[in-house]
Amino acid sequence: MLFEARDLHHVYADGSVGLSGCSLRLRAARRHALLGSNGSGKTTFLQHLNGLLRPTSGSLFFEGAAMDYRRETLNSLRRRVEDRGTRDFPEHNGRKLYGELTMNVTVDSSGRVVEAEIVRRSASRRLDQQALAIVHAASPFGDFSPAMRVQADQIVVTSRFRFTREDGLETQIQNR
């Protein structure tokens, strides 16, 4: 079994329930689809799989072992994207674009971006497009360590991007 969730629950700091009793198994070398309506917990569940969130209760396993929540690789990815985004701040017709969006970025074991998907859009389609370009241009992010390669061929990083007047680009890997 690649991933196994057993009675996974997640309650956010504000008291809202993100997951309630989620149990499932994801087998290696198979395609899986995670479907559900808005607010059903799809993103919350994926954030548990990539270590951005920890369950309030229940258990999550990767290849039979309890989930490891170390953040060294994720923090390296975040810093590199921030540097690139601040240097290449999005503009249109000579005016900077400001806003906030959330993106899932899939990175392979060589550090290359396999896919980048906006899961919460900004108010500007142009900003969203340019944020995707920034992430792709910042790749590659560095090879996975040997220990990471044993655990995964790819990781999915969910990150919030804020393009602000004060700070340039700020990314945040949410860990609640």
Buried (B, 14 or more C-beta within 10 A) or exposed (E): EBBBBBEBBBBEEEEEEBBEEBEEEBEEEEEEEEEEEEEEBBBBBBBBBBBBBEBBEBEBBBEEEEBEBEEEBBEEBBEBBBEBBBEBBBEEEEEEBBBBBBBBBBBBBEBBBBEBEBEEBBEBEBBBBBBBBBBBEBBEBEEBEEEBEEBBEEBBBBBBBBBEEEEBBBBEBEEB
